[in-house]
Amino acid sequence: MNRDYAKQMDKNDTLSKYKAEFYLPEHLYYEANGLGPMSRRSEETLKRVTEEWKNYLVAGWFCGKIPWFYYPERIAAMENGLAGAREKELVIAGGTTTNIHCLISAFYRPEGEKTKIICDHQIFCSDRYALEAQIRLKGYDPKKELVLSGGSAPLINEDLIIKEMDEKTALVFLPSVVHSTGQLLDIERLTAEAAKRGITIGFDLSHSMGVVPHRLHDWGADFGVWCNYKYLNGGLGCPATIFIHEKNFNLSPAMTGWHGYRKDKQFQKLPYFEAEAGAGGWQHGSPLILNIAPLEGALDMILEAGIDAVRKKSLAMTDYFISLVDERLSIYGVKLLTPREAHKRGGHVTILHTASDEISEFLDSGSVLTDRLKVAVRMKMQGNTKTSMENQIRISFSPLFMSYEDVWQTAENLCQLLMP
Ligand SMILES: Cc1ncc(COP(=O)(O)O)c(C=O)c1O
């Protein structure tokens, strides 16, 4: 599939118009799974909220386009369709890691023999630190209670995770898309298996939200959390989203604060805590209004584009890149790590190569071909030819600001770097 194929695909691409709405560097940008770029719509909503601050000061809590008092719930509700959440199941608050602490502190209730937490062996470092800390805070030893499940191969074997769910399991906490490999787990199946055994299950959806559709409510996941600065383009410092399934609305948050108080009585500042019903009750202190503001514009664009169209294009782009790896890059030692099956893939593709550091540097800095990089790549290729897990290169193709021709260009640039 050559460049003409890419051009034809771009001609028929209904999402191509969104690229012009982003502030992008001159070179191709592959970090939608790390930090999405700023769009003009985000800039506008941020400007509007700063104007409200300028003009209304503290009165901004209850006036302006969306009063700040309701802002975390109102912007979170814009994500209902992306998450498959019902009214009041989402709120925007805290950071991803902080929220994992808050959620685990309430949902992890070890009792008797039921003490272990199952996670995956590829778990993101910060999630692991939080789980270990929470186990310690409950008086247990993380070395005994945290089970890194899923087998020894880089791709997670979900059957092994299900096998591990036994009477000693208090909680399962998994990613939707695995950050390292790009593997999309079957949330529906894992949730159903946990429910069959009466086990609580939650997900870190940071690498799927905004690029993969979800039905969290219908699937019955107990809770979830995700970053808003990756595919959702909310900007660094944008607070994260918390999902609490309606069936868990009666569970008291363990880490309480006055912004989680019943909304009708919050400003009475009473000496006892009464949580707002739903995810809203999981807030703590004053919401980070200025940091949420860019997300409002970013979500407006994603909702207009439609998550199904975004997923369709994302899969077509990653499919195309995989075919280019097979046709053009495999002869230079590039291997695919991400699953080939579309339903097992998120928005990024992970490839393996012995010169992974040099390739990542090349892609990150705009694919500028230098003698130094070519020599370094040659030396690596002549040395150790094994491609281990350390030799990963993660490439994210954003459906909103990348074209099929960008995918072709990526493979072309890599060929130029790798060919003798
Ligand atoms: C899967 C996953 N979980 C958690 C985090 C940490 O997020 P934060 O720094 O917002 O706490 C990240 C950050 O990249 C991530 O990729």
The ligand as an SDF file (V2000), in Angstrom:
LIG
                    3D

 16 16  0  0  0  0  0  0  0  0999 V2000
   -1.5440    4.5340   32.4820 C   0  0  0  0  0  0  0  0  0  0  0  0
   -1.1770    5.7390   33.2690 C   0  0  0  0  0  0  0  0  0  0  0  0
   -1.5980    5.8270   34.5420 N   0  0  0  0  0  0  0  0  0  0  0  0
   -1.2590    6.8920   35.3100 C   0  0  0  0  0  0  0  0  0  0  0  0
   -0.4920    7.9130   34.8060 C   0  0  0  0  0  0  0  0  0  0  0  0
   -0.0980    9.0430   35.7020 C   0  0  0  0  0  0  0  0  0  0  0  0
   -0.8780   10.1330   35.5220 O   0  0  0  0  0  0  0  0  0  0  0  0
   -0.6740   11.4500   36.4280 P   0  0  0  0  0  0  0  0  0  0  0  0
    0.7320   11.9000   36.2400 O   0  0  0  0  0  0  0  0  0  0  0  0
   -1.6430   12.4010   35.8210 O   0  0  0  0  0  0  0  0  0  0  0  0
   -0.9740   11.0970   37.8200 O   0  0  0  0  0  0  0  0  0  0  0  0
   -0.0590    7.8710   33.4780 C   0  0  0  0  0  0  0  0  0  0  0  0
    0.7570    8.9580   32.9170 C   0  0  0  0  0  0  0  0  0  0  0  0
    1.2170    8.9730   31.8110 O   0  0  0  0  0  0  0  0  0  0  0  0
   -0.4070    6.7410   32.6990 C   0  0  0  0  0  0  0  0  0  0  0  0
    0.0160    6.6300   31.4280 O   0  0  0  0  0  0  0  0  0  0  0  0
  1  2  1  0
  2  3  1  0
  2 15  2  0
  3  4  2  0
  4  5  1  0
  5  6  1  0
  5 12  2  0
  6  7  1  0
  7  8  1  0
  8  9  2  0
  8 10  1  0
  8 11  1  0
 12 13  1  0
 12 15  1  0
 13 14  2  0
 15 16  1  0
M  END
$$$$
